[in-house]
Amino acid sequence: MMRALVYDKYGPPEQVLRLEQVPRPQPQPGEVLVRVKAASVNSWDWDLVIGSPMGRISGPFKPPHKILGADIAGTVEAVGQGVTAFQPGDAVFGDLSEGKWGGFADYVCAPAKTLAKIPGGLAFAEAAAIPQAGALALQALRKFENLGPGHTVLFNGAGGGVGTFGIQLAKPTGAKIIAVDRAEKREPVLALGADSFIDYKSADFTAAPESYDLIIDVVANRPAAHFARCLKPGGRLMLIGGTYGSLIRTALRGLVTREKSLGVLVYKVSPADNLELAGKVRPVIDSTFPLEDGAKALRRLGSGLAVGKVIVAMV
């Protein structure tokens, strides 16, 4: 048996999540049994707990997964048939969102193809913070080729996981970095390398006279037409998060906007990206909660106050 944070209906995390003893999974062919040391919380976990429209896409009436948690780091306990890349004792990390999830538990079975070995010097909590948010930032930045001096990139939601990785990745290019978030996050975001900061509660960046070459937005709280008007000719918007409606409207407008590119990032789980990130950035960890306080970890993420990543530690 093992401990796991489970739920079977949508609602506030304090009401629907509970810690239970459940059977420990056994690895199937192509899978690796991981003893989880740390897992990070993503906005997708929040949507799946509360049952937002985004969270209900794969489970309209009840949660599609009994145990949440996609980003994990831990040690290999056992390997399934056909797995040769890992052996018991290896320290690994990865994103399980294309499979069965299950990271908020002492053990989880993960497809071997989703994992990578943790580079030396990286703590389990840091490794768990990287996969989803880091790869989203990296893949979004790749959509603007040759980003560099003379370009301006804006991160809306800059103080979250994606934004804190994105700023670190964009800084070495020499591009000017504008960060948008709530005022409380100003100093830590500027410390990461942003050149200026906009408090979204007091100013609308899409109404400012400045225009941008690249906007990476994890909130999507502006109409698609407003995004288009503040992009330079040849500029690009990449939406990573937001409401279901805002993502659809922006994607549709992008189909008819030719000189400016408006799009929604199609994310791909990538162990190779995770390894690249491990050598380039240091995760910003907002807070760490033990597994039994998993509901508090979800609430911290959902509050919008976290700077960087929220971690659930198993030991």
TILUMPA-250184 format. One record per atom (N, C-alpha, C, O, CB): y, x, z; residue in three letters. Coordinates in steps of 0.1 Angstrom, whole numbers, plus 5000, padded with zeros to 4 digits. Each point is the difference from the previous one (the first is absolute). Glycine has a CB too. Example, Ala and Ser with C-alpha at 12.3 -4.5 7.8 and 13.67 -1.06 7.14 Angstrom:
% TILUMPA-250184
494351325078ALA;501249915000ALA;501250095000ALA;500050105007ALA;498849715005ALA;502350154981SER;501150095000SER;501149925008SER;501150055001SER;498350074977SER;
***
This chain:
% TILUMPA-250184
498850085000MET;501249925000MET;501350095000MET;499950125003MET;498849695009MET;502450134985MET;501350075000MET;501149905003MET;499849884999MET;499350294984MET;502149885020ARG;501149925002ARG;500749984987ARG;500050084991ARG;500350015032ARG;500349794975ALA;500749964988ALA;501149905003ALA;499749915009ALA;498350154977ALA;503149955008LEU;501049905001LEU;499849894989LEU;500150034988LEU;501650155021LEU;497949714995VAL;499549894991VAL;500949885000VAL;500849985009VAL;496850104993VAL;502349844987TYR;500749875000TYR;499449914990TYR;499350054991TYR;502850065016TYR;498149764994ASP;499449914990ASP;500949894996ASP;499649914993ASP;498250145017ASP;503549964994LYS;501049904995LYS;501350075000LYS;500350105007LYS;498449715002LYS;502250134983TYR;501450064999TYR;500849965011TYR;499849895006TYR;500050114969TYR;501250085029GLY;500949975011GLY;500650125006GLY;499850114995GLY;498949695009GLY;502250185006PRO;500650125007PRO;498950095005PRO;499049965005PRO;503049905002PRO;498250274992PRO;499050105004PRO;499549985014PRO;498850025003PRO;502150144980PRO;500049815026GLU;499749995014GLU;499049885003GLU;499450005010GLU;502950104995GLU;497749804985GLN;499249895002GLN;498750004993GLN;499049945004GLN;503149944999GLN;497850194986VAL;498850004991VAL;499150125001VAL;498949994997VAL;502449864988VAL;499350275019LEU;499250125000LEU;499450015014LEU;500549975010LEU;501050144974LEU;497249945016ARG;499350025012ARG;499150124999ARG;499450034989ARG;500749725016ARG;499750325006LEU;499150125000LEU;498649955003LEU;499849945011LEU;502150224996LEU;497149874985GLU;498649965002GLU;499150114998GLU;500350104994GLU;500349674999GLU;498250225012GLN;498850094997GLN;499349944988GLN;499649885001GLN;500250195023GLN;500150004965VAL;499349954988VAL;499050114996VAL;500150115004VAL;501949754989VAL;497050104999PRO;499050104995PRO;500750114992PRO;500949984992PRO;497449845007PRO;501350305003ARG;500550124993ARG;499449994986ARG;498849984998ARG;501450165023ARG;500649884968PRO;499549994987PRO;499150114996PRO;500150115006PRO;502049764988PRO;497150124996GLN;499250104994GLN;500450034986GLN;500249914992GLN;497950025023GLN;502050204981PRO;500550034987PRO;499049964989PRO;498850035001PRO;502550165009PRO;499249754980GLN;499249964988GLN;500150124990GLN;500850095002GLN;499649665002GLN;498850244985PRO;500150114990PRO;501550024995PRO;500749904997PRO;496950054996PRO;502850175007GLY;501450034996GLY;501049995011GLY;501250024997GLY;498149904981GLY;500350045034GLU;500949995011GLU;499950115011GLU;499050075000GLU;500949684996GLU;501150265012VAL;500050095011VAL;500449935012VAL;500949925001VAL;499850274984VAL;498549835026LEU;500349945013LEU;501050105007LEU;499750115003LEU;498049774999LEU;503550075001VAL;501050085006VAL;500249955015VAL;500249885002VAL;500950164975VAL;499050065032ARG;500449975013ARG;501550015000ARG;500650114999ARG;497349985012ARG;502849794990VAL;501450004999VAL;500750065012VAL;499749965011VAL;500149834974VAL;501150305012LYS;500950065011LYS;501349935000LYS;500649985011LYS;498250244987LYS;501849754990ALA;501349935000ALA;500049924987ALA;499450034990ALA;501750165023ALA;499749704988ALA;500349924988ALA;501449965000ALA;500649985011ALA;497149934989ALA;503050084989SER;501449965000SER;500149864995SER;499149944994SER;501650295001SER;500449715009VAL;500349864998VAL;501049994988VAL;501050074999VAL;498749875025VAL;499949984966ASN;500849974988ASN;500649865000ASN;499449915007ASN;499350274981ASN;502349805003SER;500549864999SER;498949914995SER;500149885003SER;502250214992SER;496849964998TRP;498949914995TRP;499149955012TRP;499649895000TRP;500450244978TRP;499849955032ASP;499449965012ASP;500749885007ASP;499549905004ASP;499650334999ASP;502349794997TRP;500849895006TRP;499949874992TRP;499849905006TRP;501850285002TRP;498549834979ASP;499949884992ASP;498649935002ASP;499949885000ASP;501750234983ASP;497449975018LEU;498649955002LEU;499849945013LEU;499149915002LEU;500150264982LEU;501549885026VAL;499949945014VAL;500749875001VAL;499449895004VAL;500550345005VAL;501449764987ILE;500849885001ILE;499749904990ILE;500449885001ILE;501350265010ILE;497749904978GLY;499749904989GLY;501249974992GLY;500249884996GLY;498050035018GLY;502650194982SER;501149984991SER;499549964986SER;498850024998SER;502650145016SER;499449794977PRO;499549974987PRO;499450124993PRO;499049994993PRO;502849845005PRO;498850295005MET;499350124994MET;498750035006MET;499050044994MET;503350065002MET;497649875018GLY;498750035006GLY;498949904997GLY;498850035001GLY;502550065017GLY;499149794977ARG;499049904997ARG;499550004986ARG;499249924996ARG;501949945021ARG;499450244975ILE;499650014986ILE;498550004998ILE;499449944992ILE;502750175003ILE;497249985014SER;498650024999SER;499249915010SER;498850005000SER;501650234992SER;500349705016GLY;499449915010GLY;500949885003GLY;500750005011GLY;498050194999GLY;501449714981PRO;501049895002PRO;499849935014PRO;501049955005PRO;499150024970PRO;498750015030PHE;499849925011PHE;499550085013PHE;500349955011PHE;499249874973PHE;499950295014LYS;499650085011LYS;500050154996LYS;499950034988LYS;498749785021LYS;501550285001PRO;500150144996PRO;498850054992PRO;498949975003PRO;502550075018PRO;498950054969PRO;498950054992PRO;499250115007PRO;498950034996PRO;502449914984PRO;499350125031HIS;499450115007HIS;500049975015HIS;501049955005HIS;499750224977HIS;498249855025LYS;499949985014LYS;500750115008LYS;500649975010LYS;497349904987LYS;502150254997ILE;500650115007ILE;501050064990ILE;499650044989ILE;498350015025ILE;503449964990LEU;501050064991LEU;500050155002LEU;499250065007LEU;502249734994LEU;499650284993GLY;500150145000GLY;499550074988GLY;498850004998GLY;501049995027GLY;501150064966ALA;499650064988ALA;500150155001ALA;499250084995ALA;501549724992ALA;500450255018ASP;500250155001ASP;499350065012ASP;500449965012ASP;501850014976ASP;496950125010ILE;499250055011ILE;500050165000ILE;500250064989ILE;498449735011ILE;501150265011ALA;499650155001ALA;499050015011ALA;500149935010ALA;502250154982ALA;496750005006GLY;498950025009GLY;499050104996GLY;500350084991GLY;500049695016GLY;498550234999THR;499050094997THR;498849934994THR;499649895004THR;501250265014THR;498549914973VAL;498849954993VAL;498950005011VAL;499650105005VAL;501149984972VAL;498749805025GLU;498949985009GLU;498750014992GLU;499050065005GLU;502449805010GLU;498550084973ALA;498849994992ALA;500449974986ALA;501149954997ALA;497549985022ALA;500650114971VAL;500349974986VAL;498949924994VAL;498850015004VAL;502550204994VAL;499049704993GLY;499049924993GLY;499450074988GLY;500450114997GLY;500949695010GLY;497750144987GLN;499350064989GLN;500950034989GLN;500949924996GLN;497149955010GLN;501950254988GLY;500850044989GLY;501350075003GLY;500650054991GLY;498349774997GLY;501450195025VAL;501350065003VAL;499850155003VAL;499250045008VAL;501649745002VAL;499850304982THR;499950155001THR;501350075004THR;500050125003THR;498149864980THR;503049955015ALA;501350065003ALA;500350025014ALA;500950085004ALA;499949824975ALA;498550035030PHE;500350015014PHE;498750015008PHE;499049964996PHE;503149905001PHE;498150195015GLN;498950015009GLN;500449975015GLN;501250015002GLN;497750174983GLN;500249795024PRO;500449975013PRO;500950115006PRO;499750124999PRO;498249755004PRO;503150095004GLY;500950105006GLY;501350024992GLY;501050055006GLY;497150055004GLY;501949874977ASP;501250014992ASP;501149915005ASP;499849895004ASP;498850184977ASP;502649995020ALA;501249925003ALA;500649944987ALA;500350074991ALA;500250075029ALA;499649734979VAL;500449934988VAL;501149905002VAL;500249965011VAL;497550074981VAL;503049934997PHE;501049905001PHE;500049924987PHE;499650064989PHE;501850075027PHE;499149754984GLY;500149924987GLY;500449865003GLY;500349965011GLY;497950184980GLY;501949794997ASP;500549865000ASP;498949914996ASP;499450024989ASP;502950055005ASP;497349835015LEU;498949914997LEU;500449874994LEU;499249905000LEU;499650215019LEU;502449874976SER;500549874996SER;499449954988SER;500149884997SER;502050185013SER;497250024982GLU;499249954989GLU;498649955003GLU;499349964991GLU;502150204995GLU;498349865027GLY;498649965004GLY;500149895011GLY;500649904999GLY;498650334995GLY;500149805017LYS;499849915011LYS;500950015011LYS;499949935010LYS;497850074984LYS;503350105005TRP;500950035011TRP;499150045013TRP;499050074998TRP;502849774993TRP;498650125021GLY;499250025012GLY;500450125008GLY;499250055009GLY;499049854979GLY;503050165010GLY;500450125007GLY;500449995014GLY;500050095007GLY;500749984971GLY;499649805027PHE;500449985014PHE;498749995008PHE;499849895006PHE;502450004987PHE;497050215007ALA;498750005007ALA;499650145003ALA;500650104995ALA;498749684994ALA;499750245019ASP;499550135004ASP;499350074988ASP;500050124998ASP;499849815025ASP;499649994968TYR;499350054988TYR;500349914989TYR;500249885001TYR;497950225013TYR;501849954974VAL;500149934988VAL;499350064988VAL;499950135000VAL;502349795008VAL;497250004983CYS;499450064988CYS;501050004989CYS;500549894997CYS;497250035011CYS;502450194986ALA;501050024989ALA;499450054988ALA;499150085000ALA;502749965017ALA;498549914971PRO;499650064987PRO;500450145000PRO;501150045002PRO;499049744986PRO;498950315009ALA;500350145000ALA;501150044990ALA;500850095002ALA;496949955004ALA;502549884983LYS;501050034990LYS;501449985005LYS;501050044994LYS;497349904989LYS;501949995028THR;501349975006THR;500550115010THR;501149995004THR;498549764992THR;499550345007LEU;500350105011LEU;500350144995LEU;499650034989LEU;498949835026LEU;502250214993ALA;500250144998ALA;499950085013ALA;500249945010ALA;501350014970ALA;498250175019LYS;499950085013LYS;501550035005LYS;500950034992LYS;496850085000LYS;502449885021ILE;501350035005ILE;500350155000ILE;499350085005ILE;500549715010ILE;501450254979PRO;500350145000PRO;500250055014PRO;500449935009PRO;500750044969PRO;498750165025GLY;500250065013GLY;501449995004GLY;500950014992GLY;497350145003GLY;501949835018GLY;501449995006GLY;500649865000GLY;501149985006GLY;499250254987GLY;499049675002LEU;500549865000LEU;499249925010LEU;498849995000LEU;501850034976LEU;500149935034ALA;499449925010ALA;499549874994ALA;500449954990ALA;501150155028ALA;497549834990PHE;499449884995PHE;501149894998PHE;500049934990PHE;497950135021PHE;503049934999ALA;501149904999ALA;500850024987ALA;500449914993ALA;499650075032ALA;500450154972GLU;500850034989GLU;499249974987GLU;500649944990GLU;500650245023GLU;497549854987ALA;499249974988ALA;499949854997ALA;500149964989ALA;498650255015ALA;501149715007ALA;499949864998ALA;501349944995ALA;500049894994ALA;498350115025ALA;502850064984ALA;501349954996ALA;500350014985ALA;500849934995ALA;500050135028ALA;498550034971ILE;500350044986ILE;499649904989ILE;500849964992ILE;499150275016ILE;498849734991PRO;499549954988PRO;500849894992PRO;500450024989PRO;497550035021PRO;502349834996GLN;500549894993GLN;501550024998GLN;500550004988GLN;497849855021GLN;502550175001ALA;501550014999ALA;500350134992ALA;500949994992ALA;499449895030ALA;499150234981GLY;500350124993GLY;499749994985GLY;500850044992GLY;498750095029GLY;499349824976ALA;499749994985ALA;500849904993ALA;500350024988ALA;497450045018ALA;502849835001LEU;500949914994LEU;501350074996LEU;500549984989LEU;498549835024LEU;501550274996ALA;501350074998ALA;499850104988ALA;500850014991ALA;499849965033ALA;498350104977LEU;499750104989LEU;499949944987LEU;500550054990LEU;498450095027LEU;500349754982GLN;499749944987GLN;501349934995GLN;500249994987GLN;497449975019GLN;503349995002ALA;501249944996ALA;501050104994ALA;500649984990ALA;499149845027ALA;500450304990LEU;500850114995LEU;499650054987LEU;500850044992LEU;499750025031LEU;498249944974ARG;499550054988ARG;500449914988ARG;500050054988ARG;498050045024ARG;502449794991LYS;500449914989LYS;501350044993LYS;500449954990LYS;498449875022LYS;502050274995PHE;501250054995PHE;499850154997PHE;500150085009PHE;501449755003PHE;498350204975GLU;499650144997GLU;501350095001GLU;501149964997GLU;497149954987GLU;501550215021ASN;501150105001ASN;501149965009ASN;501250044997ASN;498250034980ASN;500349875034LEU;501049975010LEU;500650135005LEU;499350095003LEU;499649695003LEU;502450234994GLY;500650135004GLY;501549995002GLY;500549895002GLY;497750224986GLY;502550005013PRO;501450015002PRO;500749914990PRO;499750004988PRO;500250235021PRO;501149694996GLY;500849914991GLY;499449865000GLY;500749914996GLY;499850284990GLY;498349795020HIS;499549875001HIS;500249955014HIS;500250075010HIS;498149984973HIS;501849815019THR;500149945013THR;498949915002THR;499749914991THR;502850105008THR;496850005012VAL;498849925003VAL;500449925013VAL;500450065010VAL;497950104978VAL;501449715012LEU;500249925012LEU;498749955006LEU;499249944992LEU;503150004999LEU;497550075022PHE;498949945006PHE;500449885009PHE;500850025009PHE;498050214991PHE;500849654996ASN;500349885008ASN;498849985010ASN;498949984995ASN;502649924986ASN;498850115032GLY;498950005010GLY;499750155003GLY;498850035001GLY;500349744991GLY;501950315008ALA;499850155001ALA;499450045013ALA;499450115000ALA;502549924984ALA;498249895026GLY;499550055013GLY;498549975003GLY;499550045010GLY;502849934998GLY;497149964983GLY;498549975002GLY;499150114995GLY;500550114997GLY;500149655000GLY;498150225002GLY;499150104996GLY;500350054986GLY;500150124998GLY;498249785016GLY;501850014976VAL;500250044986VAL;501450084999VAL;500050104993VAL;498749704999VAL;502350155014GLY;501350064999GLY;500150145006GLY;500550094994GLY;500449695007GLY;498550245011THR;500050135006THR;499250104992THR;500350125000THR;500049775023THR;498650074971PHE;499350094991PHE;500850034987PHE;500250114996PHE;497649815013PHE;502849974986GLY;500750014987GLY;501250095001GLY;500350084991GLY;499049705004GLY;501550225016ILE;501150085002ILE;499650155000ILE;500650084994ILE;500649745019ILE;497750214994GLN;499550145001GLN;499650054986GLN;500150114997GLN;499249855027GLN;500149954968LEU;499550044987LEU;501150014990LEU;500050094991LEU;497949795014LEU;503250044996ALA;501150004991ALA;501050125003ALA;500650054991ALA;499149705006ALA;500450295015LYS;501050105004LYS;499950134992LYS;501050054996LYS;499049855027LYS;498850154976PRO;499950134992PRO;500450004986PRO;500350104994PRO;497949965021PRO;501949824979THR;500449984986THR;501550034998THR;500450034988THR;497749815008THR;502650155014GLY;501550024999GLY;500749874997GLY;501250004999GLY;498450224993GLY;499749675007ALA;500649874997ALA;500849955012ALA;499750045012ALA;498549904972ALA;502949985014LYS;500749945011LYS;499249895006LYS;499549914992LYS;502750164998LYS;497749925023ILE;499149905006ILE;500949905008ILE;500750045010ILE;497350124991ILE;501949714996ILE;500649905008ILE;499049925008ILE;499049964994ILE;502950024988ILE;498350005030ALA;499049935009ALA;500649875005ALA;501250005004ALA;497850225003ALA;500249674991VAL;500549875005VAL;499049955010VAL;498850004998VAL;502349954980VAL;499450015034ASP;499249955011ASP;500949945010ASP;501250004999ASP;496950164996ASP;501349805017ARG;500849955011ARG;500750125007ARG;499550124999ARG;499049685004ARG;502750175003ALA;500850115006ALA;499350095010ALA;500350125000ALA;501649734996ALA;497150095011GLU;499350085010GLU;499350124995GLU;499650095007GLU;500249705006GLU;499950214974LYS;499250104994LYS;500850114993LYS;499550094994LYS;498749745003LYS;503150165004ARG;500950094992ARG;499750145003ARG;499850084991ARG;501949755010ARG;498450225012GLU;499950145003GLU;498650064996GLU;500050104994GLU;501649865024GLU;497349984985PRO;498750064996PRO;499850004985PRO;499350094995PRO;499749835027PRO;501549984971VAL;499950004986VAL;500950114993VAL;499550074991VAL;500049695010VAL;501750265004LEU;500850114995LEU;499450135004LEU;500250104992LEU;501849765010LEU;497450155009ALA;499450135004ALA;498850044991ALA;499750124998ALA;500949835025ALA;498849964970LEU;499050034990LEU;500550054987LEU;499250064992LEU;499449765018LEU;502750164988GLY;500650064987GLY;500849904992GLY;500550044989GLY;497650115011GLY;502049735004ALA;500849904992ALA;501550055001ALA;500550055010ALA;497949764995ALA;502350174984ASP;501450054999ASP;501049895005ASP;501050045005ASP;498350104975ASP;500349745020SER;500949905006SER;499149885004SER;498849994995SER;503250084991SER;498649845022PHE;499249895006PHE;500849874998PHE;501350005002PHE;497650165015PHE;500549734980ILE;500649874999ILE;499349915010ILE;498749984999ILE;501950054976ILE;500149905034ASP;499549905009ASP;499949874992ASP;501049954996ASP;499950175025ASP;497949834976TYR;499849894992TYR;500649875006TYR;500349904993TYR;497750204998TYR;502349905022LYS;500649885006LYS;501549994998LYS;500649905001LYS;497650115016LYS;502450114980SER;501450004998SER;500550024986SER;501249994997SER;498950095026SER;499049964968ALA;500350034986ALA;498949974991ALA;498850025003ALA;502850165005ALA;498749774980ASP;499049974990ASP;500050114990ASP;501050014992ASP;499249745011ASP;498850334996PHE;500050124991PHE;500149964985PHE;500550074992PHE;498250065025PHE;500849754980THR;500149964986THR;501349954996THR;500349984988THR;497449955014THR;503350055008ALA;501349964997ALA;501050125000ALA;501249984997ALA;498349805013ALA;500050344994ALA;500950115001ALA;500350054986ALA;499349984990ALA;499750095032ALA;502150014976PRO;500450054987PRO;499050114995PRO;500050024988PRO;502449925017PRO;496950125004GLU;499150114996GLU;498849944993GLU;499549905004GLU;501350255015GLU;498749934971SER;498749964994SER;499050115001SER;500350115004SER;501049754980SER;497450105014TYR;498950095003TYR;499150024989TYR;499849924991TYR;500450005032TYR;499250204976ASP;499050034990ASP;498649945004ASP;499349964991ASP;502050255003ASP;498449805019LEU;498749955004LEU;500249925014LEU;500650065009LEU;498250144979LEU;500749685012ILE;499949935013ILE;498649985004ILE;499249944992ILE;503049945003ILE;497450165017ILE;498649975005ILE;500249915011ILE;500650035010ILE;498550194983ILE;500449665006ASP;500349895009ASP;498749945006ASP;499149964993ASP;503049994994ASP;497850065027VAL;498949945007VAL;500349865006VAL;499149955007VAL;500150294997VAL;502049714994VAL;500449885006VAL;500249894989VAL;499749885003VAL;501450255016VAL;499549904970ALA;500349914989ALA;500749885005ALA;499649884998ALA;498450204991ALA;503149945018ASN;500849895006ASN;501349974992ASN;500949955006ASN;498250115016ASN;500949984965ARG;501149974991ARG;499549944988ARG;498950034996ARG;502450165013ARG;499549724984PRO;499549944987PRO;499850114990PRO;500750105000PRO;500649695005PRO;497850184986ALA;499850104989ALA;501250044992ALA;500250114996ALA;497549805003ALA;503249994999ALA;501250034992ALA;500950105007ALA;500750074994ALA;499149704996ALA;500250225023HIS;500850095008HIS;499550154999HIS;500850094999HIS;499849725017HIS;498150204984PHE;499450134998PHE;500450064986PHE;500450124999PHE;497749825016PHE;501849984975ALA;500350044987ALA;501550054998ALA;500250104993ALA;498149744999ALA;502650095015ARG;501450044998ARG;500450135007ARG;501050064997ARG;499549705002ARG;498750295011CYS;500450125006CYS;499150124996CYS;500150115006CYS;500749755014CYS;498450124969LEU;499350114994LEU;500850064989LEU;500649934992LEU;497249965015LEU;502250244992LYS;500650064988LYS;499249974987LYS;498849975002LYS;502150225013LYS;499749834974PRO;499249994987PRO;498850105001PRO;500250115003PRO;501949814984PRO;496850035010GLY;498850095001GLY;499450005014GLY;499050075002GLY;501950064979GLY;499849805028GLY;499550015014GLY;498749915002GLY;499649934992GLY;502850115015GLY;497049985005ARG;498849945003ARG;499949945014ARG;500550075009ARG;498450094975ARG;500649725017LEU;499749945013LEU;498549995002LEU;499349964991LEU;502949915009LEU;497350185012MET;498649995003MET;500049925013MET;500350055011MET;499050164977MET;500149665012LEU;499849935011LEU;498650035006LEU;499050004993LEU;502549814998LEU;498550225022ILE;498750035007ILE;499649885009ILE;498849985002ILE;501750274996ILE;500549695008GLY;499749895009GLY;501049894998GLY;501050014992GLY;498050155024GLY;500949734992GLY;500949895000GLY;499249875000GLY;498850005002GLY;502950144986GLY;499049755010THR;499349874999THR;499349994987THR;500350064990THR;501449835026THR;497350024984TYR;499349974987TYR;500949964989TYR;499950044989TYR;498049905025TYR;503049974990GLY;500949944990GLY;500950114994GLY;500350004988GLY;499649785024GLY;500750314997SER;500950104995SER;499350104991SER;500650044990SER;500749935031SER;497550064982LEU;499250094991LEU;499849944986LEU;500150074990LEU;498850035031LEU;500749774979ILE;499749934987ILE;501349994992ILE;500050034988ILE;498149845023ILE;503050094996ARG;501349994992ARG;500550134994ARG;500550004989ARG;500049815026ARG;499350294993THR;500550134995THR;499150054989THR;500550064990THR;500450005033THR;497849924978ALA;499150044989ALA;500349934987ALA;500050064990ALA;498249995027ALA;502149824985LEU;500349924988LEU;501350044993LEU;500150014988LEU;498749805022LEU;502250224999ARG;501350054994ARG;499950134994ARG;500650034990ARG;500649845027ARG;497950214988GLY;499750134994GLY;499550004986GLY;500250094992GLY;499449995031GLY;499749814974LEU;499549984986LEU;501149984990LEU;499750034988LEU;498249875022LEU;503250054994VAL;501149974990VAL;501250095002VAL;501049994993VAL;498249785007VAL;500750335009THR;501150105002THR;499650134993THR;499150065005THR;501649825017THR;500050154968ARG;499550124992ARG;500650135004ARG;499350105001ARG;500449744980ARG;501650165021GLU;500650135003GLU;499950055014GLU;500250125003GLU;501449834979GLU;497949965027LYS;499750035014LYS;498749955003LYS;499649894996LYS;502850105010LYS;496850095001SER;498649975003SER;499949945014SER;500350065010SER;498950124974SER;500349695017LEU;499749945012LEU;498549975001LEU;499549944991LEU;502849955010LEU;497150165010GLY;498649995000GLY;499449995014GLY;500750045010GLY;499250074969GLY;498949855023VAL;499350005012VAL;498950115000VAL;499250004990VAL;501249755013VAL;499650345006LEU;499050115000LEU;498649945002LEU;499749935009LEU;502050235000LEU;497449884982VAL;498649975002VAL;499350125007VAL;499850114994VAL;500249754984VAL;499850135034TYR;499550115009TYR;498550024997TYR;499249914998TYR;502550035019TYR;498050194983LYS;498650054999LYS;499650095012LYS;500750095002LYS;499549894972LYS;498749985032VAL;499550095011VAL;499650134994VAL;499450014990VAL;499849805023VAL;501350304993SER;499850144994SER;499950105010SER;500950055006SER;500449884975SER;497450125022PRO;499850115009PRO;500850134995PRO;500450085008PRO;497349824998PRO;502450114981ALA;500750124995ALA;501549995003ALA;500550115004ALA;497849914977ALA;502349875019ASP;501349985004ASP;500250035015ASP;500950065004ASP;499549774978ASP;498650125026ASN;500150035014ASN;500050155003ASN;500750045009ASN;498149744995ASN;500350294989LEU;500050145002LEU;501350074996LEU;500550095007LEU;497049914990LEU;503049964992GLU;501350054996GLU;501149985010GLU;500850095003GLU;498549874973GLU;500749925030LEU;501049965010LEU;499950095012LEU;500950045007LEU;499149734984LEU;498750255013ALA;499750085013ALA;500650144999ALA;500350065010ALA;497649804993ALA;502350194985GLY;500650134999GLY;501550004998GLY;500650105000GLY;497349974990GLY;502749815008LYS;501549994997LYS;500849945011LYS;501250045002LYS;498249944975LYS;500149935031VAL;500849925009VAL;499450005014VAL;498850025002VAL;502049844979VAL;500050115029ARG;499549975013ARG;500349865004ARG;501149965000ARG;499350285006ARG;498649684997PRO;500249865003PRO;500949985012PRO;500050085010PRO;497849874981PRO;503149955008VAL;500849965012VAL;499249905007VAL;499849894995VAL;502450164993VAL;497549985025ILE;499249905008ILE;500949945010ILE;500550065009ILE;497450074988ILE;502249745002ASP;500949925009ASP;499449995013ASP;500750025011ASP;500249864970ASP;497850085020SER;499449975013SER;498549994998SER;499549984989SER;502549895019SER;497350155003THR;498550005000THR;499549915011THR;500550005011THR;499450234980THR;499249685005PHE;499449905010PHE;498550025000PHE;499350034990PHE;502549815006PHE;497650155016PRO;498550005001PRO;499449874993PRO;500749904999PRO;499450245022PRO;498749874975LEU;499449894993LEU;500149865007LEU;500249904994LEU;498250274997LEU;501549845023GLU;500149875008GLU;501449944999GLU;500149895003GLU;498150205012GLU;502849994981ASP;501349954998ASP;500449984985ASP;501150014996ASP;499550105026ASP;498349874970GLY;500349984986GLY;500949894996GLY;500850024991GLY;497050075006GLY;502349815011ALA;500949894997ALA;501450055002ALA;500949964992ALA;497549875015ALA;501950255003LYS;501350065002LYS;500450094988LYS;501250014996LYS;498549985029LYS;499350084970ALA;500350094988ALA;500449914988ALA;501050044993ALA;497450135015ALA;500949724990LEU;500449914989LEU;501449945002LEU;500849994991LEU;496849965005LEU;502650015016ARG;501349955004ARG;501250104997ARG;501049964995ARG;497949895022ARG;500850274987ARG;501050114998ARG;500350014985ARG;501250014996ARG;498150115024ARG;499749884972LEU;500250014985LEU;500849884995LEU;500950014993LEU;497050135005LEU;501749745007GLY;500649884995GLY;501449985005GLY;500749924994GLY;497149985006GLY;502650175010SER;501449985005SER;501050064991SER;501249965001SER;497950055022SER;500550084968GLY;500950074991GLY;500850115007GLY;500950064993GLY;499349734995GLY;499550245024LEU;500750105008LEU;499450144999LEU;500650105003LEU;500149725012LEU;498050194980ALA;499350135000ALA;500750094990ALA;500349964989ALA;497549925018ALA;502350254996VAL;500450104991VAL;498850084996VAL;499450075009VAL;502949945002VAL;497349984977GLY;498850074996GLY;498749915003GLY;500149884998GLY;501050345005GLY;497949855001LYS;498749935001LYS;499649975015LYS;500450075009LYS;498950054970LYS;500049775022VAL;499449965013VAL;498550035000VAL;499449964990VAL;502449855013VAL;497750255007ILE;498650055001ILE;499249935010ILE;500549975011ILE;500350254981ILE;498049755005VAL;499049955010VAL;499050115002VAL;499350044991VAL;501049715002VAL;499650295020ALA;499150115003ALA;498749955007ALA;500149915008ALA;501950254994ALA;496949894994MET;498749955005MET;499650085013MET;499349955008MET;500049984969MET;501250195025VAL;499750085011VAL;501250065006VAL;500050075010VAL;497849984981VAL;
***
